[in-house]
Amino acid sequence: MPINSEQELEQAVQEFQRLTDAPEGSEDGRRRSVLDADIKAYYARCADTMRPGKPPSTN
């Protein structure tokens, strides 16, 4: 499912991070692969119009 907004992007990234350790070939692993492709496609399509990311914490 294509990502169409920065809010959807944030949700996809959170889900992708949750699935980081999912085994390849599992349902979660396949979902992670789909999310990876969708996130990359969104960045390729919208990189010029995206707001800057949050600066890293300096604590």
Summary of the structure (lengths in Angstrom):
residues: 59
radius of gyration: 13.0
end to end distance: 37.1
largest distance: 38.8
contacts: 111
relative contact order: 0.17
helix: 61%
strand: 0%
